[in-house]
Amino acid sequence: MEKKPTQTAGQLINEIKRRTRRKFSSEEKIRIVMEGMRGEESIAEICRKHAIHQNMYYKWSKEFMEAGKKRLHGDTLREAGSNEVAEIRKENAALKELVAELTLQVKVLKKSISDLE
């Protein structure tokens, strides 16, 4: 019979927190930050409403502003990596070949139909 390793209460709590941590999409983060920028409610109220810590709100807000600043300066990085670009180029080449083959088949069929008439 195997014995399971025992966890301390702190380790168990940390494990539960880790498994139940919410993940916000970028759209949700932007919506929450924009809510704060409108100034209709206090940051504390917004954070309570969305059940996030104020530090998290300010972190998202800073990231939002930095990304906007970089975008305005034109310092954006490409999202596609070199591997993804290579894959897309291969797929593009394969599709071009397929289009060429199909075009050739259509021409041959049209010619054979016109010869029958």
C-alpha positions as CSV (number, residue, x, y, z in Angstrom):
1,M,0.0,0.0,0.0
2,E,1.4,3.4,-1.1
3,K,1.6,6.3,1.3
4,K,0.7,9.7,-0.1
5,P,3.1,12.5,0.8
6,T,1.5,14.7,3.4
7,Q,1.2,18.4,2.8
8,T,1.3,21.1,5.3
9,A,-1.8,23.3,5.7
10,G,0.0,26.2,3.9
11,Q,1.0,24.0,1.0
12,L,-2.5,22.7,0.7
13,I,-4.0,26.2,0.7
14,N,-1.4,27.3,-1.9
15,E,-2.3,24.4,-4.1
16,I,-6.0,25.1,-3.9
17,K,-5.4,28.8,-4.7
18,R,-3.2,27.8,-7.7
19,R,-5.9,25.5,-9.1
20,T,-8.7,27.9,-8.6
21,R,-6.9,31.0,-9.9
22,R,-9.0,32.9,-12.4
23,K,-7.5,33.9,-15.7
24,F,-8.6,37.1,-17.3
25,S,-8.5,37.5,-21.1
26,S,-6.8,40.5,-22.6
27,E,-10.3,41.9,-23.5
28,E,-11.5,41.6,-19.9
29,K,-8.4,43.3,-18.6
30,I,-8.8,46.2,-21.1
31,R,-12.4,46.6,-20.2
32,I,-11.6,46.7,-16.5
33,V,-8.8,49.2,-17.0
34,M,-11.0,51.4,-19.3
35,E,-13.7,51.3,-16.6
36,G,-11.1,52.8,-14.1
37,M,-10.0,55.4,-16.6
38,R,-13.6,56.7,-17.1
39,G,-13.5,57.7,-13.5
40,E,-17.2,57.0,-12.8
41,E,-16.3,54.7,-10.0
42,S,-13.4,54.5,-7.7
43,I,-10.6,52.0,-8.4
44,A,-11.5,50.3,-5.1
45,E,-15.1,49.8,-6.2
46,I,-14.1,48.5,-9.6
47,C,-11.7,46.0,-8.0
48,R,-14.3,44.8,-5.5
49,K,-16.8,44.4,-8.3
50,H,-14.5,42.3,-10.4
51,A,-12.9,40.5,-7.3
52,I,-9.3,41.5,-8.1
53,H,-6.7,43.1,-5.9
54,Q,-5.9,46.8,-6.5
55,N,-2.3,45.9,-7.2
56,M,-3.5,43.7,-10.1
57,Y,-5.5,46.6,-11.5
58,Y,-2.6,49.0,-11.4
59,K,-0.3,46.4,-13.0
60,W,-2.8,45.9,-15.9
61,S,-3.2,49.7,-16.2
62,K,0.6,50.2,-16.4
63,E,0.9,47.4,-19.0
64,F,-1.9,48.9,-21.0
65,M,-0.3,52.4,-21.0
66,E,3.1,51.0,-21.9
67,A,1.7,49.0,-24.8
68,G,-0.1,52.0,-26.1
69,K,3.1,54.1,-25.8
70,K,5.1,51.5,-27.7
71,R,2.5,51.2,-30.4
72,L,2.4,55.0,-30.9
73,H,6.2,55.0,-31.2
74,G,6.0,52.1,-33.7
75,D,8.1,49.8,-31.5
76,T,5.7,46.8,-31.8
77,L,7.1,43.3,-32.1
78,R,5.7,40.9,-34.7
79,E,3.5,38.3,-33.1
80,A,4.4,35.5,-35.5
81,G,7.7,33.8,-34.7
82,S,10.0,32.7,-37.5
83,N,8.8,29.1,-37.2
84,E,5.2,30.2,-37.7
85,V,6.2,32.3,-40.7
86,A,8.0,29.4,-42.2
87,E,5.0,27.2,-41.7
88,I,2.7,29.7,-43.3
89,R,5.0,30.1,-46.3
90,K,5.1,26.4,-46.8
91,E,1.3,26.3,-46.6
92,N,1.1,29.2,-49.1
93,A,3.4,27.4,-51.6
94,A,1.3,24.2,-51.3
95,L,-1.9,26.2,-51.9
96,K,-0.4,28.0,-54.9
97,E,0.6,24.6,-56.4
98,L,-2.9,23.3,-55.9
99,V,-4.4,26.4,-57.6
100,A,-2.0,25.9,-60.5
101,E,-3.0,22.2,-60.9
102,L,-6.7,23.0,-60.7
103,T,-6.4,25.8,-63.2
104,L,-4.5,23.5,-65.6
105,Q,-7.2,20.8,-65.2
106,V,-10.0,23.4,-65.9
107,K,-8.2,24.5,-69.1
108,V,-7.8,20.9,-70.2
109,L,-11.5,20.2,-69.5
110,K,-12.6,23.3,-71.4
111,K,-10.4,22.4,-74.4
112,S,-11.7,18.8,-74.4
113,I,-15.3,20.1,-74.3
114,S,-14.7,22.6,-77.1
115,D,-13.1,19.8,-79.2
116,L,-16.3,17.6,-78.7
117,E,-18.6,20.4,-79.9
